Amino acid sequence: MKKTTKTLTLAKIIYNVRHISFPSLLKIFRYICWYLFLRRGSTGNNLSTSLKGNKEAFCCFKKVYAEAGTSFHLLPQVVTDMDRGDGIANLLLSVSIGFLLFSVVSSQIPLGSKLTVEENNYWFSSNRDYAIGFLNFSDQYSFGVRFNGINIPRSEQTAVWTAGWNVKVSSKAYFKLSQSGEMILFDPAKGKTVWESNTGNASVESAVLLNNGNFVLINRNKSAVWQSFESPSDTMLSGQSLSVGQSLRASSRGSLTSYYSLHMNVSGEMQLRWESSVIYWTVGGPQSADRAILGSDGILRLLDQRSQVVWSVYSEDHNDSEVKFRFLRLDSDGNLRIYSWENNATSWRTVWQAIINQCDVFATCANNGICILNASDSYVCQCPFRSTRDSNSECLIPYKPSCESGSSMIRYDHMYLYGIYPPNKTVVQTSLQQCRSLCQKDPSCQAASFVNNGTAQCHMMNSHYVGGKSDPSLGSVTFVKTCSDPIAVLPAPVPATRKVSQKICVSCLLEVAAASIVVFVMFQFGIGVYLFRRRKHMMQKSASPHLVPNATGCIMFSYSRIKDLTDNFKQQIGQNVFKGVLPDNRLVAVKDLNASIEERKFRTAVLKIGSIYHKNLLRLDGYCCESGRRLLVFELAKYGSVDKCLEEPRMCKRLTWRKRIDICLSVARAISYLHTGCREFVSHGNLKCENVFLDDELEAKVSEFGLRTIQDEASSSGGLAETDVRDFGKMMVVLITGHRDADEACSWAYEKWMKAEREMAMDERIEGDVDLEELERALRIAFWCLQGDERMRPSMGEVVKVLEGTLTVDPPPSRFAHNQQRPPEDESPSESYSELHNVECLVFPLWHAQSGIQDEHSCTASSETVTLNVYLACAINWHWSFY
């Protein structure tokens, strides 16, 4: 009887251990084995004492016993009985522990498993990044998969898949994986099954939530017979694809049913639709795409049947290694967006959206008004033709066909309307006045919008359920039909006047005429001033909606527009750099290249630079290419350039040692991205503290990158790369020492370093603690970058690794001279060899780990015994392994 009780107790423990994390389970199992080993060699030891030596294992095992309804102190006796020969318990423990280890690793969910709203329990992926269970939406519940990352707070654990579309259940509902393999979502409040998977005949053996967020049903052959990735709701995760015939459907907004969906049609195009007939966004190349996929690198691609890319779009933080989670979602407002989560973030960040102007989304305001974009790039819904006395929230055309007083047409400039219910219209090619007349004469016409985009068209609507948008940049004109106000009282007849002969007062006439002329002139002058200011204001407003950088390129400004932005180049903030303000109050820096550059070459280079995005590169917002003038418009960093910050005492105080190293690391990452991360090699060509700016968080941003492409004809990436490395070394020494003259600072700092006085080389204004090992590493890599022989300089990728601390760096050669040049071509080979051999061989200890060289002295033979050919072979071997 005692053996049976202990065996059942152990079985209950094993059953509940499955709720414990895998690392904790391994610790507990290790301590049990350790205890059994001690028991065979000595006495007086017990498992409680053993487990208490590890607080985490002790607490976990105590939790298991509490869930099993058993006292924790009974476990030593159970294990002791096992040690004494309780074969049943021993076998049960061995088999069950093995089964549990397998089940924890695979996270498989057996048939018959059940989740309820009341118990608030979940199934998790093995990496714990995703969970599946009931999700609370304002006291209503849906069943689905959500994020569960440890760095994501509970309020931000967004749902990525839900069972059924817009299916809500009560607090009594449950989800069950039946013995037949059917997934059932049952709501007792409704008395019915609200969703099921229809997999009862698919030989389902178990379910599993994979580490990528995919919920899968597995059959006896270990094949997936159903998966959430193939039945998406409104979200796509990284690695998930949307094939032809599949679609995403947006969730509803409050009580309003959503009609927005994302489709992959049979032609291989990805389309945003409202209901099924209105297509308001389409992408796809000339070749037919087979599926869309969101990569873990933040790039949305359309692929053909051979997995070749036919269309792609990049998110703002693509290829950013700090981003752990990404997803694509069709939001309830009808816009398609990519969201990302950085490890140190507190909320999801929008890094791409399909439609920049939300008012271009069909039926954004539904029946609640006309969409108007404001200065902050958000939209409002207004109803211009609704009576102030009408409290109805819907915005409807005020015309009724039964009005007896006739109809009139009210004109609205810069407005475009379209019918929603139904979403159709009659299009006629005609003039503006004819458009107005046609709608007024047609009893079924409610409103008409006139557009002229090369062809004059009149769009007539027969429904008073309309939507639309209004913007000063729109050239369309809309006529809305309304009932004419009835005449309450007939006008009284005008009495006949008697003719009275009077003498003409000439002086009175002259005074009246003079006064009339003065009033007329002042009136005309006032009208002229008003029209001028209104025209200027309208031009600014019409331009403002388009001053938003997007994936298609930069903004092209006219030279007169540039003068307006900079107030006629009034405030100069750098060499040929002027401060400007866009109409939406964004600050920009305008760079005047002062160079005669061919227009085609300039535009090509600007498009290349404008397509480069990195968080440590200053974004190019626009350009001017007009009448021989070449200007670039960049975003403006708040605190200006690093050299200005070093000069200003208040800002210099904020540049601590840690901040200066962070600036160096950020610049190194940016230059490394230009060299190897872009589709084509891009050289900076003029890297210095004056071209590194600090934003409001003191984050470094590199400016004027790629201008060498515009100003020079150089096409070799080799020499340009080494030049950037050398310039980076100079900039790094200036930041460490605080000296303005880069060449003088490099010589002085190297002299101090050679004398083991590295602390003396630091800027005296740096406050706080300094990591001396980091200082040594920073000076070493800076001096390597400054080597006179450019073949000895590291790549920017290796510089990044050294500054991150993941790559060690040896002392630079003793013959350091950052301003030396390569030996002249007419110098004898023996002299070149004898001078350069030692330097070239000394570089091996730094980089041999990367090049695969095992013996760091493989190139240290003396100049008398090694021929020039051997030296060249050694140097070339190092040079190419370096890259």
Order of alpha helices (4+ residues) and beta strands (2+ residues): alpha-alpha-alpha-alpha-alpha-alpha-beta-beta-beta-beta-beta-beta-beta-beta-beta-beta-beta-beta-beta-beta-beta-beta-beta-beta-beta-beta-beta-beta-beta-beta-beta-beta-beta-beta-beta-alpha-beta-beta-beta-beta-alpha-beta-alpha-beta-beta-beta-alpha-beta-beta-alpha-alpha-alpha-beta-beta-alpha-alpha-alpha-alpha-alpha-alpha-alpha-alpha
